[in-house]
Amino acid sequence: MTQHNDNLVVWHGLHVEAPDEWEILQYSRRSDEGDLAWADRHEYRLQLFWRHAPQSPDLSRIMMDYRAR
């Protein structure tokens, strides 16, 4: 049986489904650079950072570098 989670957050085009126990602790309104953080009653659980990229990423090179590790 699949459980449904009502804690779906859509922020600046990013979709994140977090556990129900997590709460948004901080967020940035800026779309060019910022962060979004969740925590439960014990500690930070997830923190995302973003910034606008001046050009599209070179996915071939990224994957080649990743595989070389």
N, C-alpha and C positions, 0 to 999 in steps of 0.2 A: 504494500500500500504506500502510495506517495503522499507525503505530508505537504500541505500548502503553507507557504510562508508569506505573510502579509508585509514583510519588512523589505519590500522592493524599493530601491532608491534610484531615481533617474536624475542625473545631474550633469549638465553640459554635454549631453550625448552619451554619457557613461551609464550603464545599467549594472547595478550591484544588488544582489539578494543576500542580505545578512541575516544571521540568526536573530530570532525574536528577542533574545536577552541583550543584544547590542543596541546602543543608542548613539545617535550622531552627537559627537562632542564638539566638533568644530568644522567649519566649512568656509570656503572662499566664494565670493560672488563673481570674481573675475574669471573670464573664460580664457584669457591668454596665459595665466599662470596661477596656481593655487594649490589647495589641499582640501581633503575631506577625511575626517577621522571618526572611527567608531570605538566605543569602549563598553565593557560590561561593568559590573560593580567592583571588579577586582583590578582591572588594568586596561590599557589600550589594547585593542585586538587587531585593528587594521587601520592603516593610514596611507592614503593615496596622494601622490603629488603629480602635478602635470604642468607643462609649459608648452607654448606654441612652438612648433618646429618650423624653421624658416623654409624647409623643403621636405618633400616626401622622403621617408626612410628608404634606404637601399636594402630591401628585404633579402636579396640574394647574398649580399655581403654579411648581413646579420646572421643568417642561417649558416653560412660558411664558417664564420668565426665561432658560432655556438658549437658546431660539429667538431671543430678543431680542438676543443677543450678536452 
